């Protein structure tokens, strides 16, 4: 399973099956979109663009159509190759249909733990994506995108209905510029993934929008980030980010950047790692 999925992912990202071409190569960018209380991040390098999550959708507001699609256009992104969905919460997958209407060639990748999840299946149906067209990731998959490695891990050992704790973990790295994403996974899951992978990263996407249920000590001490990005909405009803998380980050000398206090957070890769533009 690992080998087959890695091959499929590599084919997609290399453009062999025709979905990763069409972008004009430019600077490698990591863009955390300000989508309110939700997640959507763009990673773009050497003509390949990947989204990690798709932003929130409510009855009154669709971040995919109102924010993500126009912003992609403004940043000159002509084609999305792959959309990785960390887990099926509406603040992570709600904008999928609108994004796919603008980028119909994009592939969708999800942990196979969520293959029968009703909210995911409803969203895929609204987006016009048949389940047999989804890349269902097993425990791990890896690919190269130019000089960057893309590593995906899913906590298949989570028992019962996985939901937040089934979140996909993603790391991108070229040895200097690196970033890690953990969806809404909780502290025990973070700790196990930290021990299994030994990952480090310059940029940490703070788990669960800065909730106290994530960003545990074992995770932070393993990753050793220089910067933590918190994706959250202004005056959100959950109190994200929680003060205990902000304290834990700052006690370790980690710079905290928040999407509720900025517009989009745009990083560009340099010879010394990611630099905030």
DOZAZA-57502 format. One record per residue (C-alpha): chain; residue in three letters; x, y, z; residue number from 0. Coordinates in steps of 0.1 Angstrom, whole numbers. Layout:
DOZAZA-57502
<r><c>A</c><r>ALA</r><east>X</east><north>Y</north><up>Z</up><k>NUM</k></r>
...
end
This chain:
DOZAZA-57502
<r><c>A</c><r>UNK</r><east>0</east><north>0</north><up>0</up><k>0</k></r>
<r><c>A</c><r>UNK</r><east>28</east><north>24</north><up>10</up><k>1</k></r>
<r><c>A</c><r>UNK</r><east>46</east><north>18</north><up>-23</up><k>2</k></r>
<r><c>A</c><r>UNK</r><east>16</east><north>21</north><up>-45</up><k>3</k></r>
<r><c>A</c><r>UNK</r><east>3</east><north>53</north><up>-29</up><k>4</k></r>
<r><c>A</c><r>UNK</r><east>38</east><north>69</north><up>-30</up><k>5</k></r>
<r><c>A</c><r>UNK</r><east>40</east><north>61</north><up>-67</up><k>6</k></r>
<r><c>A</c><r>UNK</r><east>5</east><north>75</north><up>-74</up><k>7</k></r>
<r><c>A</c><r>UNK</r><east>14</east><north>107</north><up>-55</up><k>8</k></r>
<r><c>A</c><r>UNK</r><east>47</east><north>110</north><up>-73</up><k>9</k></r>
<r><c>A</c><r>UNK</r><east>30</east><north>107</north><up>-107</up><k>10</k></r>
<r><c>A</c><r>UNK</r><east>5</east><north>134</north><up>-98</up><k>11</k></r>
<r><c>A</c><r>UNK</r><east>31</east><north>158</north><up>-85</up><k>12</k></r>
<r><c>A</c><r>UNK</r><east>55</east><north>152</north><up>-114</up><k>13</k></r>
<r><c>A</c><r>UNK</r><east>27</east><north>159</north><up>-139</up><k>14</k></r>
<r><c>A</c><r>UNK</r><east>31</east><north>125</north><up>-156</up><k>15</k></r>
<r><c>A</c><r>UNK</r><east>-7</east><north>120</north><up>-155</up><k>16</k></r>
<r><c>A</c><r>UNK</r><east>-13</east><north>156</north><up>-165</up><k>17</k></r>
<r><c>A</c><r>UNK</r><east>-25</east><north>174</north><up>-134</up><k>18</k></r>
<r><c>A</c><r>UNK</r><east>6</east><north>191</north><up>-121</up><k>19</k></r>
<r><c>A</c><r>UNK</r><east>16</east><north>211</north><up>-151</up><k>20</k></r>
<r><c>A</c><r>UNK</r><east>5</east><north>245</north><up>-162</up><k>21</k></r>
<r><c>A</c><r>UNK</r><east>20</east><north>267</north><up>-135</up><k>22</k></r>
<r><c>A</c><r>UNK</r><east>47</east><north>292</north><up>-143</up><k>23</k></r>
<r><c>A</c><r>UNK</r><east>77</east><north>283</north><up>-121</up><k>24</k></r>
<r><c>A</c><r>UNK</r><east>85</east><north>310</north><up>-96</up><k>25</k></r>
<r><c>A</c><r>UNK</r><east>95</east><north>313</north><up>-59</up><k>26</k></r>
<r><c>A</c><r>UNK</r><east>86</east><north>285</north><up>-35</up><k>27</k></r>
<r><c>A</c><r>UNK</r><east>58</east><north>299</north><up>-14</up><k>28</k></r>
<r><c>A</c><r>UNK</r><east>39</east><north>287</north><up>17</up><k>29</k></r>
<r><c>A</c><r>UNK</r><east>8</east><north>308</north><up>21</up><k>30</k></r>
<r><c>A</c><r>UNK</r><east>-15</east><north>305</north><up>52</up><k>31</k></r>
<r><c>A</c><r>UNK</r><east>-48</east><north>320</north><up>40</up><k>32</k></r>
<r><c>A</c><r>UNK</r><east>-68</east><north>341</north><up>64</up><k>33</k></r>
<r><c>A</c><r>UNK</r><east>-101</east><north>322</north><up>61</up><k>34</k></r>
<r><c>A</c><r>UNK</r><east>-117</east><north>329</north><up>94</up><k>35</k></r>
<r><c>A</c><r>UNK</r><east>-122</east><north>300</north><up>118</up><k>36</k></r>
<r><c>A</c><r>UNK</r><east>-107</east><north>273</north><up>96</up><k>37</k></r>
<r><c>A</c><r>UNK</r><east>-77</east><north>261</north><up>77</up><k>38</k></r>
<r><c>A</c><r>UNK</r><east>-64</east><north>264</north><up>42</up><k>39</k></r>
<r><c>A</c><r>UNK</r><east>-27</east><north>266</north><up>32</up><k>40</k></r>
<r><c>A</c><r>UNK</r><east>-10</east><north>267</north><up>-2</up><k>41</k></r>
<r><c>A</c><r>UNK</r><east>24</east><north>251</north><up>-9</up><k>42</k></r>
<r><c>A</c><r>UNK</r><east>38</east><north>260</north><up>-43</up><k>43</k></r>
<r><c>A</c><r>UNK</r><east>71</east><north>250</north><up>-58</up><k>44</k></r>
<r><c>A</c><r>UNK</r><east>86</east><north>245</north><up>-92</up><k>45</k></r>
<r><c>A</c><r>UNK</r><east>52</east><north>246</north><up>-110</up><k>46</k></r>
<r><c>A</c><r>UNK</r><east>33</east><north>224</north><up>-86</up><k>47</k></r>
<r><c>A</c><r>UNK</r><east>7</east><north>238</north><up>-62</up><k>48</k></r>
<r><c>A</c><r>UNK</r><east>-8</east><north>219</north><up>-33</up><k>49</k></r>
<r><c>A</c><r>UNK</r><east>-36</east><north>229</north><up>-9</up><k>50</k></r>
<r><c>A</c><r>UNK</r><east>-37</east><north>216</north><up>27</up><k>51</k></r>
<r><c>A</c><r>UNK</r><east>-74</east><north>218</north><up>36</up><k>52</k></r>
<r><c>A</c><r>UNK</r><east>-100</east><north>239</north><up>19</up><k>53</k></r>
<r><c>A</c><r>UNK</r><east>-113</east><north>264</north><up>44</up><k>54</k></r>
<r><c>A</c><r>UNK</r><east>-147</east><north>266</north><up>62</up><k>55</k></r>
<r><c>A</c><r>UNK</r><east>-182</east><north>268</north><up>49</up><k>56</k></r>
<r><c>A</c><r>UNK</r><east>-214</east><north>279</north><up>67</up><k>57</k></r>
<r><c>A</c><r>UNK</r><east>-249</east><north>287</north><up>54</up><k>58</k></r>
<r><c>A</c><r>UNK</r><east>-238</east><north>323</north><up>51</up><k>59</k></r>
<r><c>A</c><r>UNK</r><east>-202</east><north>321</north><up>40</up><k>60</k></r>
<r><c>A</c><r>UNK</r><east>-181</east><north>299</north><up>18</up><k>61</k></r>
<r><c>A</c><r>UNK</r><east>-144</east><north>306</north><up>23</up><k>62</k></r>
<r><c>A</c><r>UNK</r><east>-135</east><north>285</north><up>-8</up><k>63</k></r>
<r><c>A</c><r>UNK</r><east>-154</east><north>307</north><up>-32</up><k>64</k></r>
<r><c>A</c><r>UNK</r><east>-152</east><north>340</north><up>-13</up><k>65</k></r>
<r><c>A</c><r>UNK</r><east>-115</east><north>339</north><up>-2</up><k>66</k></r>
<r><c>A</c><r>UNK</r><east>-94</east><north>310</north><up>-15</up><k>67</k></r>
<r><c>A</c><r>UNK</r><east>-103</east><north>310</north><up>-52</up><k>68</k></r>
<r><c>A</c><r>UNK</r><east>-98</east><north>348</north><up>-56</up><k>69</k></r>
<r><c>A</c><r>UNK</r><east>-66</east><north>348</north><up>-36</up><k>70</k></r>
<r><c>A</c><r>UNK</r><east>-52</east><north>320</north><up>-57</up><k>71</k></r>
<r><c>A</c><r>UNK</r><east>-59</east><north>341</north><up>-87</up><k>72</k></r>
<r><c>A</c><r>UNK</r><east>-43</east><north>371</north><up>-72</up><k>73</k></r>
<r><c>A</c><r>UNK</r><east>-12</east><north>351</north><up>-64</up><k>74</k></r>
<r><c>A</c><r>UNK</r><east>-10</east><north>339</north><up>-100</up><k>75</k></r>
<r><c>A</c><r>UNK</r><east>-18</east><north>303</north><up>-92</up><k>76</k></r>
<r><c>A</c><r>UNK</r><east>-33</east><north>289</north><up>-124</up><k>77</k></r>
<r><c>A</c><r>UNK</r><east>-37</east><north>253</north><up>-114</up><k>78</k></r>
<r><c>A</c><r>UNK</r><east>-40</east><north>232</north><up>-82</up><k>79</k></r>
<r><c>A</c><r>UNK</r><east>-24</east><north>198</north><up>-84</up><k>80</k></r>
<r><c>A</c><r>UNK</r><east>-36</east><north>182</north><up>-52</up><k>81</k></r>
<r><c>A</c><r>UNK</r><east>-59</east><north>191</north><up>-23</up><k>82</k></r>
<r><c>A</c><r>UNK</r><east>-50</east><north>172</north><up>9</up><k>83</k></r>
<r><c>A</c><r>UNK</r><east>-79</east><north>172</north><up>35</up><k>84</k></r>
<r><c>A</c><r>UNK</r><east>-66</east><north>166</north><up>70</up><k>85</k></r>
<r><c>A</c><r>UNK</r><east>-100</east><north>154</north><up>83</up><k>86</k></r>
<r><c>A</c><r>UNK</r><east>-137</east><north>159</north><up>76</up><k>87</k></r>
<r><c>A</c><r>UNK</r><east>-146</east><north>188</north><up>98</up><k>88</k></r>
<r><c>A</c><r>UNK</r><east>-165</east><north>215</north><up>79</up><k>89</k></r>
<r><c>A</c><r>UNK</r><east>-139</east><north>242</north><up>88</up><k>90</k></r>
<r><c>A</c><r>UNK</r><east>-113</east><north>221</north><up>69</up><k>91</k></r>
<r><c>A</c><r>UNK</r><east>-133</east><north>207</north><up>40</up><k>92</k></r>
<r><c>A</c><r>UNK</r><east>-162</east><north>232</north><up>35</up><k>93</k></r>
<r><c>A</c><r>UNK</r><east>-146</east><north>252</north><up>7</up><k>94</k></r>
<r><c>A</c><r>UNK</r><east>-138</east><north>221</north><up>-14</up><k>95</k></r>
<r><c>A</c><r>UNK</r><east>-166</east><north>223</north><up>-39</up><k>96</k></r>
<r><c>A</c><r>UNK</r><east>-159</east><north>260</north><up>-48</up><k>97</k></r>
<r><c>A</c><r>UNK</r><east>-122</east><north>254</north><up>-52</up><k>98</k></r>
<r><c>A</c><r>UNK</r><east>-128</east><north>224</north><up>-74</up><k>99</k></r>
<r><c>A</c><r>UNK</r><east>-152</east><north>243</north><up>-96</up><k>100</k></r>
<r><c>A</c><r>UNK</r><east>-123</east><north>267</north><up>-103</up><k>101</k></r>
<r><c>A</c><r>UNK</r><east>-96</east><north>240</north><up>-104</up><k>102</k></r>
<r><c>A</c><r>UNK</r><east>-114</east><north>209</north><up>-118</up><k>103</k></r>
<r><c>A</c><r>UNK</r><east>-82</east><north>190</north><up>-125</up><k>104</k></r>
<r><c>A</c><r>UNK</r><east>-71</east><north>189</north><up>-89</up><k>105</k></r>
<r><c>A</c><r>UNK</r><east>-69</east><north>155</north><up>-72</up><k>106</k></r>
<r><c>A</c><r>UNK</r><east>-82</east><north>151</north><up>-36</up><k>107</k></r>
<r><c>A</c><r>UNK</r><east>-63</east><north>131</north><up>-10</up><k>108</k></r>
<r><c>A</c><r>UNK</r><east>-78</east><north>119</north><up>23</up><k>109</k></r>
<r><c>A</c><r>UNK</r><east>-69</east><north>93</north><up>50</up><k>110</k></r>
<r><c>A</c><r>UNK</r><east>-87</east><north>61</north><up>42</up><k>111</k></r>
<r><c>A</c><r>UNK</r><east>-100</east><north>61</north><up>78</up><k>112</k></r>
<r><c>A</c><r>UNK</r><east>-126</east><north>85</north><up>66</up><k>113</k></r>
<r><c>A</c><r>UNK</r><east>-137</east><north>66</north><up>35</up><k>114</k></r>
<r><c>A</c><r>UNK</r><east>-172</east><north>62</north><up>50</up><k>115</k></r>
<r><c>A</c><r>UNK</r><east>-175</east><north>94</north><up>69</up><k>116</k></r>
<r><c>A</c><r>UNK</r><east>-209</east><north>109</north><up>60</up><k>117</k></r>
<r><c>A</c><r>UNK</r><east>-198</east><north>146</north><up>61</up><k>118</k></r>
<r><c>A</c><r>UNK</r><east>-169</east><north>138</north><up>38</up><k>119</k></r>
<r><c>A</c><r>UNK</r><east>-190</east><north>118</north><up>14</up><k>120</k></r>
<r><c>A</c><r>UNK</r><east>-216</east><north>147</north><up>13</up><k>121</k></r>
<r><c>A</c><r>UNK</r><east>-189</east><north>172</north><up>6</up><k>122</k></r>
<r><c>A</c><r>UNK</r><east>-173</east><north>150</north><up>-22</up><k>123</k></r>
<r><c>A</c><r>UNK</r><east>-208</east><north>146</north><up>-37</up><k>124</k></r>
<r><c>A</c><r>UNK</r><east>-214</east><north>184</north><up>-37</up><k>125</k></r>
<r><c>A</c><r>UNK</r><east>-180</east><north>188</north><up>-53</up><k>126</k></r>
<r><c>A</c><r>UNK</r><east>-188</east><north>163</north><up>-80</up><k>127</k></r>
<r><c>A</c><r>UNK</r><east>-160</east><north>139</north><up>-69</up><k>128</k></r>
<r><c>A</c><r>UNK</r><east>-167</east><north>102</north><up>-70</up><k>129</k></r>
<r><c>A</c><r>UNK</r><east>-151</east><north>83</north><up>-40</up><k>130</k></r>
<r><c>A</c><r>UNK</r><east>-132</east><north>61</north><up>-65</up><k>131</k></r>
<r><c>A</c><r>UNK</r><east>-114</east><north>92</north><up>-78</up><k>132</k></r>
<r><c>A</c><r>UNK</r><east>-101</east><north>101</north><up>-43</up><k>133</k></r>
<r><c>A</c><r>UNK</r><east>-65</east><north>92</north><up>-33</up><k>134</k></r>
<r><c>A</c><r>UNK</r><east>-72</east><north>73</north><up>0</up><k>135</k></r>
<r><c>A</c><r>UNK</r><east>-40</east><north>74</north><up>20</up><k>136</k></r>
<r><c>A</c><r>UNK</r><east>-29</east><north>46</north><up>42</up><k>137</k></r>
<r><c>A</c><r>UNK</r><east>-5</east><north>49</north><up>71</up><k>138</k></r>
<r><c>A</c><r>UNK</r><east>22</east><north>67</north><up>51</up><k>139</k></r>
<r><c>A</c><r>UNK</r><east>31</east><north>81</north><up>17</up><k>140</k></r>
<r><c>A</c><r>UNK</r><east>61</east><north>101</north><up>4</up><k>141</k></r>
<r><c>A</c><r>UNK</r><east>70</east><north>120</north><up>-27</up><k>142</k></r>
<r><c>A</c><r>UNK</r><east>95</east><north>144</north><up>-41</up><k>143</k></r>
<r><c>A</c><r>UNK</r><east>84</east><north>178</north><up>-56</up><k>144</k></r>
<r><c>A</c><r>UNK</r><east>115</east><north>192</north><up>-71</up><k>145</k></r>
<r><c>A</c><r>UNK</r><east>140</east><north>196</north><up>-42</up><k>146</k></r>
<r><c>A</c><r>UNK</r><east>112</east><north>193</north><up>-16</up><k>147</k></r>
<r><c>A</c><r>UNK</r><east>101</east><north>161</north><up>1</up><k>148</k></r>
<r><c>A</c><r>UNK</r><east>64</east><north>156</north><up>9</up><k>149</k></r>
<r><c>A</c><r>UNK</r><east>58</east><north>132</north><up>38</up><k>150</k></r>
<r><c>A</c><r>UNK</r><east>23</east><north>121</north><up>48</up><k>151</k></r>
<r><c>A</c><r>UNK</r><east>14</east><north>101</north><up>79</up><k>152</k></r>
<r><c>A</c><r>UNK</r><east>-20</east><north>91</north><up>92</up><k>153</k></r>
<r><c>A</c><r>UNK</r><east>-26</east><north>77</north><up>127</up><k>154</k></r>
<r><c>A</c><r>UNK</r><east>-42</east><north>45</north><up>117</up><k>155</k></r>
<r><c>A</c><r>UNK</r><east>-40</east><north>31</north><up>152</up><k>156</k></r>
<r><c>A</c><r>UNK</r><east>-66</east><north>55</north><up>166</up><k>157</k></r>
<r><c>A</c><r>UNK</r><east>-95</east><north>34</north><up>177</up><k>158</k></r>
<r><c>A</c><r>UNK</r><east>-132</east><north>41</north><up>172</up><k>159</k></r>
<r><c>A</c><r>UNK</r><east>-144</east><north>70</north><up>152</up><k>160</k></r>
<r><c>A</c><r>UNK</r><east>-112</east><north>89</north><up>144</up><k>161</k></r>
<r><c>A</c><r>UNK</r><east>-125</east><north>124</north><up>137</up><k>162</k></r>
<r><c>A</c><r>UNK</r><east>-99</east><north>149</north><up>150</up><k>163</k></r>
<r><c>A</c><r>UNK</r><east>-75</east><north>122</north><up>161</up><k>164</k></r>
<r><c>A</c><r>UNK</r><east>-75</east><north>107</north><up>126</up><k>165</k></r>
<r><c>A</c><r>UNK</r><east>-61</east><north>140</north><up>112</up><k>166</k></r>
<r><c>A</c><r>UNK</r><east>-34</east><north>136</north><up>85</up><k>167</k></r>
<r><c>A</c><r>UNK</r><east>1</east><north>148</north><up>94</up><k>168</k></r>
<r><c>A</c><r>UNK</r><east>21</east><north>165</north><up>66</up><k>169</k></r>
<r><c>A</c><r>UNK</r><east>57</east><north>176</north><up>65</up><k>170</k></r>
<r><c>A</c><r>UNK</r><east>74</east><north>195</north><up>36</up><k>171</k></r>
<r><c>A</c><r>UNK</r><east>111</east><north>200</north><up>36</up><k>172</k></r>
<r><c>A</c><r>UNK</r><east>141</east><north>208</north><up>14</up><k>173</k></r>
<r><c>A</c><r>UNK</r><east>165</east><north>204</north><up>44</up><k>174</k></r>
<r><c>A</c><r>UNK</r><east>164</east><north>242</north><up>51</up><k>175</k></r>
<r><c>A</c><r>UNK</r><east>128</east><north>253</north><up>45</up><k>176</k></r>
<r><c>A</c><r>UNK</r><east>104</east><north>230</north><up>63</up><k>177</k></r>
<r><c>A</c><r>UNK</r><east>69</east><north>230</north><up>77</up><k>178</k></r>
<r><c>A</c><r>UNK</r><east>46</east><north>206</north><up>96</up><k>179</k></r>
<r><c>A</c><r>UNK</r><east>8</east><north>203</north><up>97</up><k>180</k></r>
<r><c>A</c><r>UNK</r><east>-12</east><north>182</north><up>121</up><k>181</k></r>
<r><c>A</c><r>UNK</r><east>-49</east><north>191</north><up>115</up><k>182</k></r>
<r><c>A</c><r>UNK</r><east>-69</east><north>189</north><up>147</up><k>183</k></r>
<r><c>A</c><r>UNK</r><east>-50</east><north>159</north><up>163</up><k>184</k></r>
<r><c>A</c><r>UNK</r><east>-48</east><north>159</north><up>201</up><k>185</k></r>
<r><c>A</c><r>UNK</r><east>-18</east><north>159</north><up>223</up><k>186</k></r>
<r><c>A</c><r>UNK</r><east>-14</east><north>121</north><up>227</up><k>187</k></r>
<r><c>A</c><r>UNK</r><east>-16</east><north>116</north><up>189</up><k>188</k></r>
<r><c>A</c><r>UNK</r><east>10</east><north>143</north><up>183</up><k>189</k></r>
<r><c>A</c><r>UNK</r><east>33</east><north>127</north><up>208</up><k>190</k></r>
<r><c>A</c><r>UNK</r><east>31</east><north>93</north><up>191</up><k>191</k></r>
<r><c>A</c><r>UNK</r><east>37</east><north>108</north><up>157</up><k>192</k></r>
<r><c>A</c><r>UNK</r><east>66</east><north>128</north><up>170</up><k>193</k></r>
<r><c>A</c><r>UNK</r><east>82</east><north>96</north><up>184</up><k>194</k></r>
<r><c>A</c><r>UNK</r><east>76</east><north>76</north><up>152</up><k>195</k></r>
<r><c>A</c><r>UNK</r><east>88</east><north>102</north><up>127</up><k>196</k></r>
<r><c>A</c><r>UNK</r><east>115</east><north>122</north><up>145</up><k>197</k></r>
<r><c>A</c><r>UNK</r><east>104</east><north>152</north><up>124</up><k>198</k></r>
<r><c>A</c><r>UNK</r><east>117</east><north>187</north><up>129</up><k>199</k></r>
<r><c>A</c><r>UNK</r><east>105</east><north>218</north><up>111</up><k>200</k></r>
<r><c>A</c><r>UNK</r><east>111</east><north>255</north><up>109</up><k>201</k></r>
<r><c>A</c><r>UNK</r><east>74</east><north>264</north><up>106</up><k>202</k></r>
<r><c>A</c><r>UNK</r><east>48</east><north>247</north><up>127</up><k>203</k></r>
<r><c>A</c><r>UNK</r><east>11</east><north>250</north><up>119</up><k>204</k></r>
<r><c>A</c><r>UNK</r><east>-3</east><north>250</north><up>154</up><k>205</k></r>
<r><c>A</c><r>UNK</r><east>-28</east><north>222</north><up>158</up><k>206</k></r>
<r><c>A</c><r>UNK</r><east>-65</east><north>227</north><up>162</up><k>207</k></r>
<r><c>A</c><r>UNK</r><east>-64</east><north>265</north><up>157</up><k>208</k></r>
<r><c>A</c><r>UNK</r><east>-43</east><north>269</north><up>188</up><k>209</k></r>
<r><c>A</c><r>UNK</r><east>-66</east><north>249</north><up>211</up><k>210</k></r>
<r><c>A</c><r>UNK</r><east>-53</east><north>236</north><up>244</up><k>211</k></r>
<r><c>A</c><r>UNK</r><east>-61</east><north>201</north><up>232</up><k>212</k></r>
<r><c>A</c><r>UNK</r><east>-30</east><north>203</north><up>208</up><k>213</k></r>
<r><c>A</c><r>UNK</r><east>5</east><north>216</north><up>207</up><k>214</k></r>
<r><c>A</c><r>UNK</r><east>17</east><north>195</north><up>236</up><k>215</k></r>
<r><c>A</c><r>UNK</r><east>52</east><north>196</north><up>251</up><k>216</k></r>
<r><c>A</c><r>UNK</r><east>64</east><north>164</north><up>234</up><k>217</k></r>
<r><c>A</c><r>UNK</r><east>53</east><north>177</north><up>200</up><k>218</k></r>
<r><c>A</c><r>UNK</r><east>68</east><north>211</north><up>204</up><k>219</k></r>
<r><c>A</c><r>UNK</r><east>101</east><north>198</north><up>218</up><k>220</k></r>
<r><c>A</c><r>UNK</r><east>105</east><north>173</north><up>189</up><k>221</k></r>
<r><c>A</c><r>UNK</r><east>95</east><north>197</north><up>161</up><k>222</k></r>
<r><c>A</c><r>UNK</r><east>116</east><north>226</north><up>175</up><k>223</k></r>
<r><c>A</c><r>UNK</r><east>100</east><north>252</north><up>153</up><k>224</k></r>
<r><c>A</c><r>UNK</r><east>112</east><north>288</north><up>149</up><k>225</k></r>
<r><c>A</c><r>UNK</r><east>77</east><north>300</north><up>140</up><k>226</k></r>
<r><c>A</c><r>UNK</r><east>42</east><north>288</north><up>148</up><k>227</k></r>
<r><c>A</c><r>UNK</r><east>12</east><north>299</north><up>127</up><k>228</k></r>
<r><c>A</c><r>UNK</r><east>-22</east><north>298</north><up>143</up><k>229</k></r>
<r><c>A</c><r>UNK</r><east>-51</east><north>297</north><up>119</up><k>230</k></r>
<r><c>A</c><r>UNK</r><east>-82</east><north>311</north><up>136</up><k>231</k></r>
<r><c>A</c><r>UNK</r><east>-110</east><north>336</north><up>133</up><k>232</k></r>
<r><c>A</c><r>UNK</r><east>-112</east><north>369</north><up>150</up><k>233</k></r>
<r><c>A</c><r>UNK</r><east>-133</east><north>368</north><up>182</up><k>234</k></r>
<r><c>A</c><r>UNK</r><east>-141</east><north>331</north><up>176</up><k>235</k></r>
<r><c>A</c><r>UNK</r><east>-165</east><north>314</north><up>200</up><k>236</k></r>
<r><c>A</c><r>UNK</r><east>-139</east><north>288</north><up>210</up><k>237</k></r>
<r><c>A</c><r>UNK</r><east>-114</east><north>312</north><up>225</up><k>238</k></r>
<r><c>A</c><r>UNK</r><east>-87</east><north>300</north><up>200</up><k>239</k></r>
<r><c>A</c><r>UNK</r><east>-58</east><north>303</north><up>204</up><k>240</k></r>
<r><c>A</c><r>UNK</r><east>-58</east><north>294</north><up>241</up><k>241</k></r>
<r><c>A</c><r>UNK</r><east>-35</east><north>314</north><up>263</up><k>242</k></r>
<r><c>A</c><r>UNK</r><east>-18</east><north>282</north><up>276</up><k>243</k></r>
<r><c>A</c><r>UNK</r><east>-7</east><north>273</north><up>241</up><k>244</k></r>
<r><c>A</c><r>UNK</r><east>6</east><north>308</north><up>234</up><k>245</k></r>
<r><c>A</c><r>UNK</r><east>25</east><north>307</north><up>267</up><k>246</k></r>
<r><c>A</c><r>UNK</r><east>40</east><north>273</north><up>258</up><k>247</k></r>
<r><c>A</c><r>UNK</r><east>51</east><north>286</north><up>224</up><k>248</k></r>
<r><c>A</c><r>UNK</r><east>66</east><north>318</north><up>237</up><k>249</k></r>
<r><c>A</c><r>UNK</r><east>84</east><north>300</north><up>266</up><k>250</k></r>
<r><c>A</c><r>UNK</r><east>103</east><north>281</north><up>239</up><k>251</k></r>
<r><c>A</c><r>UNK</r><east>112</east><north>312</north><up>220</up><k>252</k></r>
<r><c>A</c><r>UNK</r><east>88</east><north>303</north><up>191</up><k>253</k></r>
<r><c>A</c><r>UNK</r><east>75</east><north>333</north><up>172</up><k>254</k></r>
<r><c>A</c><r>UNK</r><east>37</east><north>333</north><up>170</up><k>255</k></r>
<r><c>A</c><r>UNK</r><east>18</east><north>345</north><up>139</up><k>256</k></r>
<r><c>A</c><r>UNK</r><east>-20</east><north>345</north><up>138</up><k>257</k></r>
<r><c>A</c><r>UNK</r><east>-43</east><north>347</north><up>107</up><k>258</k></r>
<r><c>A</c><r>UNK</r><east>-68</east><north>367</north><up>128</up><k>259</k></r>
<r><c>A</c><r>UNK</r><east>-43</east><north>394</north><up>133</up><k>260</k></r>
<r><c>A</c><r>UNK</r><east>-29</east><north>395</north><up>98</up><k>261</k></r>
<r><c>A</c><r>UNK</r><east>-42</east><north>390</north><up>63</up><k>262</k></r>
<r><c>A</c><r>UNK</r><east>-26</east><north>360</north><up>46</up><k>263</k></r>
<r><c>A</c><r>UNK</r><east>8</east><north>349</north><up>60</up><k>264</k></r>
<r><c>A</c><r>UNK</r><east>32</east><north>345</north><up>30</up><k>265</k></r>
<r><c>A</c><r>UNK</r><east>65</east><north>327</north><up>34</up><k>266</k></r>
<r><c>A</c><r>UNK</r><east>91</east><north>323</north><up>6</up><k>267</k></r>
<r><c>A</c><r>UNK</r><east>119</east><north>297</north><up>6</up><k>268</k></r>
<r><c>A</c><r>UNK</r><east>154</east><north>310</north><up>6</up><k>269</k></r>
<r><c>A</c><r>UNK</r><east>188</east><north>293</north><up>10</up><k>270</k></r>
<r><c>A</c><r>UNK</r><east>183</east><north>297</north><up>48</up><k>271</k></r>
<r><c>A</c><r>UNK</r><east>148</east><north>285</north><up>50</up><k>272</k></r>
<r><c>A</c><r>UNK</r><east>113</east><north>301</north><up>49</up><k>273</k></r>
<r><c>A</c><r>UNK</r><east>112</east><north>338</north><up>53</up><k>274</k></r>
<r><c>A</c><r>UNK</r><east>81</east><north>358</north><up>60</up><k>275</k></r>
<r><c>A</c><r>UNK</r><east>75</east><north>382</north><up>31</up><k>276</k></r>
end
